[in-house]
Amino acid sequence: MHSEVGANAELELEDLVAAGLTPLAAITAATSEAARVLGADAEIGTVAEGKRADLILLDADPLEDIRNTRRIRMVIQEDGSWTAVPSSSPRENRPSPIQPWRTEDERLC
């Protein structure tokens, strides 16, 4: 079975928010903080001149709702190539992970 790197990243972000992080804190933990912990922050983790990065363009603001990370419009890879994603992407339609320790109202926040 083929698996893409980062294929479940949006689910992990949703779990971090469900655990109490703000969307910004979850995104930071998954990017710049992860790179810092790995000792790779000089090369990856943020978008800056001289660093390696792929960019993901979204149709909606993930700071308003972390589930918007599923609404991928385009991926631009560090080599400049890009891939457009159809608006009915399967990622967008996947159910959110179930956190049994949360009530239904809390999972929808």
Sine and cosine of phi, psi and omega as CSV:
sin_phi,cos_phi,sin_psi,cos_psi,sin_omega,cos_omega
0.00,0.00,0.74,-0.67,-0.01,-1.00
-1.00,0.07,0.69,-0.72,0.03,-1.00
-0.75,-0.66,0.77,-0.64,0.03,-1.00
-0.98,0.18,0.56,-0.83,0.14,-0.99
-0.90,0.44,0.76,-0.65,0.01,-1.00
0.98,0.18,0.19,0.98,-0.07,-1.00
-0.87,0.49,-0.45,0.89,0.01,-1.00
-0.92,-0.39,0.31,0.95,-0.05,-1.00
-0.85,0.52,-0.65,0.76,-0.01,-1.00
-0.91,0.42,-0.54,0.84,0.04,-1.00
-0.93,0.36,-0.63,0.78,0.05,-1.00
-0.91,0.43,-0.64,0.77,0.06,-1.00
-0.89,0.46,-0.67,0.75,0.03,-1.00
-0.89,0.46,-0.63,0.77,0.05,-1.00
-0.89,0.45,-0.66,0.75,0.01,-1.00
-0.89,0.45,-0.66,0.75,0.04,-1.00
-0.92,0.38,-0.66,0.75,0.03,-1.00
-0.88,0.47,-0.49,0.87,0.02,-1.00
-0.99,0.17,-0.11,0.99,0.09,-1.00
0.85,-0.53,-0.14,0.99,0.04,-1.00
-0.96,0.26,0.47,-0.88,0.15,-0.99
-0.96,0.27,0.33,-0.94,0.07,-1.00
-0.83,0.56,-0.65,0.76,0.01,-1.00
-0.90,0.44,-0.68,0.73,0.00,-1.00
-0.90,0.43,-0.61,0.79,0.02,-1.00
-0.91,0.41,-0.70,0.72,0.01,-1.00
-0.90,0.43,-0.66,0.75,0.03,-1.00
-0.90,0.44,-0.67,0.74,0.01,-1.00
-0.88,0.47,-0.59,0.81,-0.05,-1.00
-0.99,0.13,-0.21,0.98,-0.07,-1.00
-0.87,-0.49,-1.00,0.02,-0.11,-0.99
-0.91,0.41,-0.63,0.78,0.01,-1.00
-0.94,0.35,-0.64,0.77,0.05,-1.00
-0.88,0.47,-0.68,0.73,0.03,-1.00
-0.89,0.45,-0.65,0.76,0.01,-1.00
-0.89,0.45,-0.71,0.70,0.00,-1.00
-0.88,0.47,-0.59,0.81,0.02,-1.00
-0.98,0.19,-0.11,0.99,-0.04,-1.00
0.96,0.28,0.38,0.93,-0.06,-1.00
-0.90,-0.43,0.27,0.96,-0.10,-0.99
-0.93,0.36,-0.24,0.97,0.09,-1.00
-0.97,0.24,-0.33,0.95,-0.09,-1.00
-0.93,-0.38,-0.56,0.83,-0.07,-1.00
-0.64,-0.77,0.09,-1.00,0.12,-0.99
0.95,-0.32,-0.46,0.89,0.06,-1.00
-0.64,-0.77,0.28,-0.96,0.05,-1.00
-1.00,-0.07,0.93,-0.38,-0.01,-1.00
-0.40,-0.92,0.41,-0.91,0.02,-1.00
-0.84,0.54,0.74,-0.67,0.03,-1.00
1.00,0.02,-0.12,0.99,0.03,-1.00
-0.99,-0.16,0.43,-0.90,0.07,-1.00
-1.00,0.08,0.67,-0.74,0.02,-1.00
-0.32,-0.95,0.57,-0.82,0.26,-0.97
-0.96,-0.29,0.58,-0.81,0.01,-1.00
-0.92,-0.39,0.64,-0.77,0.06,-1.00
-0.89,-0.46,0.86,-0.51,0.03,-1.00
-0.99,-0.10,0.78,-0.63,-0.06,-1.00
-0.94,-0.34,0.38,-0.93,0.05,-1.00
-1.00,0.08,-0.17,0.98,-0.06,-1.00
-0.50,-0.86,0.32,-0.95,-0.10,-1.00
-0.98,0.19,0.90,-0.44,0.01,-1.00
-0.95,0.32,-0.27,0.96,0.05,-1.00
-0.97,0.26,-0.40,0.91,0.08,-1.00
-0.99,0.17,-0.60,0.80,0.01,-1.00
-0.41,-0.91,0.90,-0.43,-0.08,-1.00
-0.87,0.50,-0.40,0.92,0.04,-1.00
-0.91,0.42,-0.24,0.97,0.06,-1.00
-0.92,0.38,-0.21,0.98,0.09,-1.00
-0.92,0.40,-0.24,0.97,0.07,-1.00
-0.99,0.17,-0.28,0.96,-0.11,-0.99
-1.00,0.00,0.88,0.48,-0.06,-1.00
-0.98,0.22,0.81,-0.58,0.03,-1.00
-0.99,-0.14,-0.63,0.78,-0.08,-1.00
-0.38,-0.93,0.53,-0.85,0.11,-0.99
-0.88,-0.48,0.81,-0.59,0.06,-1.00
-0.93,-0.37,0.89,-0.46,-0.05,-1.00
-1.00,0.05,0.33,-0.94,-0.09,-1.00
-0.85,0.53,-0.41,0.91,0.02,-1.00
-0.99,0.13,0.02,1.00,0.03,-1.00
1.00,-0.07,-0.19,0.98,0.06,-1.00
-0.95,0.30,0.40,-0.92,-0.02,-1.00
-0.62,-0.79,0.38,-0.93,0.02,-1.00
-0.73,-0.69,0.84,-0.55,0.10,-1.00
-0.99,0.14,0.60,-0.80,-0.01,-1.00
-0.92,-0.39,0.78,-0.63,0.02,-1.00
-0.86,0.52,0.49,-0.87,-0.06,-1.00
-0.91,0.42,-0.35,0.94,0.03,-1.00
-0.98,-0.19,0.71,0.70,-0.03,-1.00
-0.86,0.52,0.68,-0.73,0.04,-1.00
-0.85,0.53,-0.50,0.87,0.01,-1.00
-0.87,0.48,-0.63,0.78,-0.03,-1.00
-0.91,0.42,-0.51,0.86,-0.10,-1.00
-1.00,-0.04,-0.11,0.99,0.01,-1.00
-0.92,0.39,0.61,-0.79,0.04,-1.00
-0.93,0.36,0.46,-0.89,0.10,-1.00
-0.93,0.36,0.48,-0.88,0.04,-1.00
-0.89,0.46,0.52,-0.85,0.01,-1.00
-1.00,-0.05,0.81,-0.59,0.07,-1.00
-0.95,-0.31,0.98,-0.17,-0.11,-0.99
-0.88,0.47,-0.32,0.95,0.00,-1.00
-0.99,0.14,-0.04,1.00,-0.01,-1.00
-0.93,-0.36,0.53,-0.85,0.13,-0.99
-0.98,0.21,0.26,-0.97,0.02,-1.00
-0.85,0.53,-0.67,0.75,0.02,-1.00
-0.88,0.47,-0.63,0.78,0.00,-1.00
-0.93,0.36,-0.59,0.81,0.00,-1.00
-0.93,0.36,-0.43,0.90,-0.03,-1.00
-1.00,0.08,-0.14,0.99,-0.02,-1.00
-0.98,0.22,0.00,0.00,0.00,0.00
